[in-house]
Amino acid sequence: MPEPRGLEDVGFREAVVDLDAITANVRALRELTGTEHFIAVVKANGYGHGAVPAARAALAGGADWLGVAVIGEALELRAAGIDAPILTWLHDPQESFEDALAADVSIGVSRLEQLAAAADAAERAGRPASVQLKLDTGLSRNGLPRPEWDAAFQRAAQLEAAGRIRVAGLFTHLSNASLQDDVDCLDLFDEGVAAARAAGLAPELVHAAASAAAVGQPDARYNCVRIGLAIYGMSPLQQPAAARALGLRPAMTLRGRVANVKRVPAGTAVSYDYTYRTERETTLALVPFGYGDGIPRAASNRGPVWIAGGVHRVAGRVAMDQFVVDVGDSEVAVGDPVVLFGDERDGFPPVEDWAEASGTINWEIVTRVAGRTALRYVGGGDG
Ligand SMILES: Cc1ncc(COP(=O)(O)O)c(C=O)c1O
């Protein structure tokens, strides 16, 4: 089998992030959704891809806002010189919002106390705070609960009239439990938006759709989408083909080099607890990734790995730093490239196969890649 391209220069343990893919994915999603605004979600270190480079690449593709969970993540983007509008939505209960205001970060409000704190910070700073009211329409996580909406809208309108806040947006987040569940949430959200407008609010941004709804539910798009997973080229349906059909390509390739090779007889036990024994004489290749590098231990005896022109399975337990692959009679040498996941069109396992092998979702697999794994960027992000 011919070796897929791009393996001449593989590091010991690296995640290659194609910034042009992120730029092109945002461009494709922008075209698909057609919304006036596009929030690229780069929380959790840009889903493991690196928040600052991912943000720059997404802005180059036409995102006009960035979304992160916590204010510290927004400050990291500002410190890197990124001046695009940023929304944050998960706050320390002690948060005073002074840093957010100083850095011109829009504050997602999920509790009435946060509205008051943002207004107080604005009073001290002498300029209004940008806030976006998050409405809980079903997830029961963050967001203002339904019984508090009217009070929040009225209070927000008063604070806006007093020049202490500007309500830049109204938003909600969906469960993806089923199409009907999301329709029910959107109906409730519509009521909330209407009530907010009746209270005198005029938000520039109205948004509900993350990747799944942005792609699959046009009614959820309003005038803004808030997309994470899909900008990195993955499908919320856990189907690579669904992402490719939208013109998305995976931005991350996780790869390294074989650290050791052994030819062993039949009956050889492998890794902790001896959960794997070779059935015949075979070759074992040692791969330098473990759960300390985000590889789920749940993928023991299951995870797929490209080595020597073919895809083989993890043999035995994934340990903290390493795991073993039984490659049979394939010719493998120490230092040969291995690819844990990448673009399946190049013959590599897609990240979704690791998700399936681990009983989880593609979001989690890429986001766990961090720490000792070098992030190596290709493409310029202006794609
Ligand atoms: C509030 C909010 N909006 C948007 C997103 C992006 O979601 P996705 O990665 O499914 O596009 C998330 C991610 O969890 C989120 O918490």
The ligand as a MOL file (V3000), in Angstrom:
LIG
                    3D

  0  0  0     0  0            999 V3000
M  V30 BEGIN CTAB
M  V30 COUNTS 16 16 0 0 0
M  V30 BEGIN ATOM
M  V30 1 C -23.1300 27.5090 25.1070 0
M  V30 2 C -22.4310 26.8000 23.9910 0
M  V30 3 N -22.5660 27.2500 22.7430 0
M  V30 4 C -21.9640 26.6360 21.6990 0
M  V30 5 C -21.1840 25.5250 21.8760 0
M  V30 6 C -20.5710 24.8600 20.6750 0
M  V30 7 O -21.1210 23.6030 20.4870 0
M  V30 8 P -20.6860 22.6490 19.2770 0
M  V30 9 O -19.2860 22.2210 19.5770 0
M  V30 10 O -21.6420 21.5330 19.3320 0
M  V30 11 O -20.7770 23.4450 18.0270 0
M  V30 12 C -21.0260 25.0130 23.1630 0
M  V30 13 C -20.2160 23.8100 23.3700 0
M  V30 14 O -20.3830 23.0010 24.2060 0
M  V30 15 C -21.6550 25.6700 24.2480 0
M  V30 16 O -21.5170 25.2330 25.5130 0
M  V30 END ATOM
M  V30 BEGIN BOND
M  V30 1 1 1 2
M  V30 2 1 2 3
M  V30 3 2 2 15
M  V30 4 2 3 4
M  V30 5 1 4 5
M  V30 6 1 5 6
M  V30 7 2 5 12
M  V30 8 1 6 7
M  V30 9 1 7 8
M  V30 10 2 8 9
M  V30 11 1 8 10
M  V30 12 1 8 11
M  V30 13 1 12 13
M  V30 14 1 12 15
M  V30 15 2 13 14
M  V30 16 1 15 16
M  V30 END BOND
M  V30 END CTAB
M  END
